[in-house]
Amino acid sequence: RSLSNTEDECTHLKEMNERTQEELRELANKYNGAVNEIKDLSDKLKVAEGKQEEIQQKGQAEKKELQHKIDEMEEKEQELQAKIEALQADNDFTNERLTALQGIQVDDFLPKINGSTEK
């Protein structure tokens, strides 16, 4: 009876051992799968970081280019503003001269042209 009990216990322990071994294999497979997934995700992360760095560099280059264009346009604006002011001053001067000339009558010049006020 003792032998039979021991054999039953041995059979039970072998079955438990096999189930435990199977569970251990499953856990090992899950672990390996997780490790592989982590490696894949790490690789994807490195690629994404590389793309992000590239995009940032392009963005910085574009920003510098646009700032350069803004600076050039501001310079042109200042030059044009100076030309506008010069032209406005010239226009004002011309208008003043025209106004002054319009105020002079032709009759005022006739005596001087003819050399005599009686004629």
TORFIKE-423031 format. One line per field, with one value per residue: chain; x, y, z of N, C-alpha, C in turn. Coordinates in steps of 0.05 Angstrom, whole numbers, plus 5000, padded with zeros to 4 digits. Example, Ala and Ser with C-alpha at 12.3 -4.5 7.8 and 13.67 -1.06 7.14 Angstrom:
cadena = A|A
n_east = 5264|5257
n_north = 4886|4955
n_up = 5156|5142
ca_east = 5246|5273
ca_north = 4910|4979
ca_up = 5156|5143
c_east = 5264|5258
c_north = 4934|5001
c_up = 5156|5157
***
This chain:
cadena = A|A|A|A|A|A|A|A|A|A|A|A|A|A|A|A|A|A|A|A|A|A|A|A|A|A|A|A|A|A|A|A|A|A|A|A|A|A|A|A|A|A|A|A|A|A|A|A|A|A|A|A|A|A|A|A|A|A|A|A|A|A|A|A|A|A|A|A|A|A|A|A|A|A|A|A|A|A|A|A|A|A|A|A|A|A|A|A|A|A|A|A|A|A|A|A|A|A|A|A|A|A|A|A|A|A|A|A|A|A|A|A|A|A|A|A|A|A|A
n_east = 5017|5038|5077|5045|5019|5063|5079|5034|5038|5087|5074|5036|5070|5105|5069|5056|5106|5114|5072|5090|5138|5119|5091|5134|5162|5125|5124|5178|5176|5140|5170|5215|5188|5171|5220|5239|5200|5210|5261|5248|5214|5251|5285|5250|5240|5290|5294|5251|5268|5313|5287|5258|5299|5321|5278|5275|5323|5315|5273|5298|5335|5301|5275|5319|5328|5280|5281|5325|5305|5264|5295|5321|5276|5259|5301|5296|5246|5259|5293|5257|5221|5253|5261|5209|5200|5238|5218|5169|5184|5208|5164|5132|5164|5163|5108|5104|5134|5104|5057|5075|5090|5041|5017|5040|5027|5021|5020|5053|5103|5107|5121|5174|5195|5188|5217|5198|5152|5111|5095
n_north = 4976|5025|5029|5034|5082|5116|5111|5133|5184|5198|5197|5238|5281|5281|5295|5346|5369|5367|5401|5448|5455|5463|5511|5543|5543|5570|5619|5633|5638|5681|5719|5723|5740|5790|5815|5816|5850|5896|5908|5917|5962|5997|6004|6028|6074|6098|6108|6143|6185|6201|6220|6261|6294|6308|6335|6377|6402|6417|6452|6492|6510|6530|6569|6604|6619|6644|6686|6713|6730|6763|6803|6824|6844|6882|6917|6934|6957|7001|7028|7040|7071|7115|7134|7147|7188|7225|7234|7255|7302|7328|7333|7366|7412|7424|7433|7479|7516|7516|7537|7587|7608|7609|7650|7695|7746|7752|7803|7830|7819|7841|7898|7896|7864|7894|7939|7988|8023|8053|8036
n_up = 5000|5015|4977|4932|4944|4944|4891|4866|4886|4863|4809|4808|4822|4779|4738|4756|4752|4697|4680|4704|4678|4626|4635|4649|4600|4568|4595|4585|4530|4525|4551|4517|4472|4490|4499|4446|4424|4453|4433|4379|4386|4408|4365|4329|4357|4357|4302|4296|4329|4300|4253|4276|4293|4243|4221|4256|4246|4193|4201|4232|4194|4155|4185|4195|4142|4129|4166|4148|4098|4117|4143|4097|4070|4106|4103|4050|4055|4087|4053|4011|4040|4052|4000|3987|4024|4005|3953|3967|3993|3950|3917|3949|3948|3894|3888|3920|3890|3843|3862|3878|3828|3803|3828|3808|3762|3691|3673|3707|3689|3639|3636|3652|3614|3567|3579|3596|3635|3616|3566
ca_east = 5000|5056|5089|5024|5016|5087|5078|5014|5049|5108|5060|5025|5092|5114|5050|5059|5132|5110|5056|5107|5158|5105|5086|5160|5168|5107|5135|5203|5169|5129|5193|5230|5172|5172|5247|5240|5183|5225|5282|5235|5205|5275|5294|5231|5244|5314|5288|5234|5285|5329|5270|5252|5323|5323|5256|5282|5345|5303|5258|5317|5346|5279|5272|5340|5324|5258|5290|5342|5287|5251|5314|5325|5252|5259|5320|5283|5225|5271|5302|5234|5210|5270|5255|5182|5203|5252|5200|5148|5197|5211|5137|5124|5179|5152|5082|5108|5143|5082|5038|5087|5088|5013|5009|5052|5011|5036|5022|5075|5128|5107|5137|5202|5204|5189|5236|5186|5126|5091|5086
ca_north = 5000|5047|5031|5044|5111|5130|5112|5153|5211|5203|5203|5265|5300|5282|5311|5374|5378|5372|5426|5470|5458|5476|5539|5556|5547|5591|5644|5639|5647|5708|5737|5727|5757|5817|5825|5823|5873|5919|5914|5930|5988|6014|6011|6047|6099|6111|6119|6167|6207|6210|6236|6286|6311|6318|6355|6401|6416|6430|6474|6513|6521|6545|6592|6622|6630|6663|6709|6728|6744|6785|6824|6837|6859|6906|6936|6945|6975|7026|7043|7051|7092|7138|7144|7160|7214|7243|7242|7272|7328|7340|7340|7389|7435|7430|7445|7506|7532|7519|7556|7614|7616|7614|7675|7717|7752|7758|7832|7839|7815|7856|7923|7890|7853|7916|7959|8013|8019|8068|8021
ca_up = 5000|5017|4951|4914|4951|4935|4862|4859|4892|4843|4784|4812|4822|4751|4723|4765|4741|4668|4677|4712|4657|4604|4642|4647|4572|4559|4606|4571|4504|4529|4558|4492|4455|4501|4494|4418|4420|4464|4413|4356|4394|4412|4338|4318|4372|4346|4275|4300|4339|4277|4236|4290|4292|4216|4218|4272|4231|4170|4212|4239|4170|4143|4202|4189|4115|4130|4181|4129|4079|4132|4146|4071|4063|4123|4092|4026|4064|4097|4030|3998|4057|4048|3973|3989|4038|3987|3932|3979|3997|3923|3908|3964|3938|3867|3892|3930|3867|3825|3875|3876|3800|3796|3841|3793|3738|3667|3670|3724|3675|3614|3637|3654|3588|3547|3588|3603|3648|3602|3544
c_east = 5018|5070|5069|5020|5039|5088|5057|5025|5071|5095|5048|5047|5103|5095|5052|5085|5128|5094|5073|5127|5144|5099|5112|5167|5150|5117|5160|5196|5157|5151|5209|5215|5172|5199|5249|5223|5197|5247|5271|5226|5229|5285|5276|5234|5269|5309|5271|5250|5302|5312|5263|5275|5326|5302|5263|5304|5334|5287|5276|5328|5325|5274|5293|5337|5302|5266|5308|5325|5272|5270|5319|5300|5250|5278|5308|5261|5236|5281|5279|5221|5227|5265|5228|5185|5217|5234|5178|5159|5200|5184|5127|5138|5168|5125|5084|5116|5120|5061|5049|5085|5060|5004|5020|5035|5030|5040|5045|5101|5130|5123|5167|5213|5207|5209|5224|5159|5104|5080|5068
c_north = 5025|5051|5043|5074|5127|5132|5132|5181|5218|5210|5231|5286|5303|5299|5341|5385|5384|5397|5450|5476|5472|5505|5555|5562|5570|5618|5653|5650|5676|5728|5744|5745|5786|5830|5834|5848|5898|5928|5928|5958|6007|6023|6032|6074|6113|6123|6144|6190|6218|6228|6262|6305|6324|6339|6380|6417|6431|6455|6498|6527|6539|6571|6613|6635|6651|6689|6727|6743|6767|6809|6839|6854|6884|6927|6950|6965|7002|7042|7056|7074|7118|7150|7158|7187|7234|7253|7260|7300|7343|7349|7364|7414|7444|7443|7474|7525|7537|7539|7584|7625|7623|7641|7699|7721|7758|7788|7843|7837|7833|7882|7916|7879|7876|7938|7985|8007|8033|8053|7999
c_up = 5000|4990|4931|4919|4941|4905|4852|4863|4871|4817|4785|4810|4794|4734|4730|4753|4711|4664|4684|4690|4633|4610|4640|4618|4561|4569|4591|4543|4505|4534|4533|4473|4464|4496|4464|4412|4430|4444|4389|4362|4397|4384|4326|4331|4362|4318|4278|4310|4317|4259|4249|4289|4264|4211|4233|4257|4207|4179|4219|4214|4156|4159|4197|4161|4115|4145|4164|4109|4092|4135|4120|4064|4081|4113|4067|4034|4073|4073|4015|4013|4053|4020|3973|4002|4020|3965|3943|3983|3970|3912|3923|3954|3911|3870|3902|3907|3848|3836|3874|3848|3792|3807|3825|3767|3715|3664|3686|3708|3649|3616|3638|3628|3567|3555|3596|3615|3634|3578|3554
***
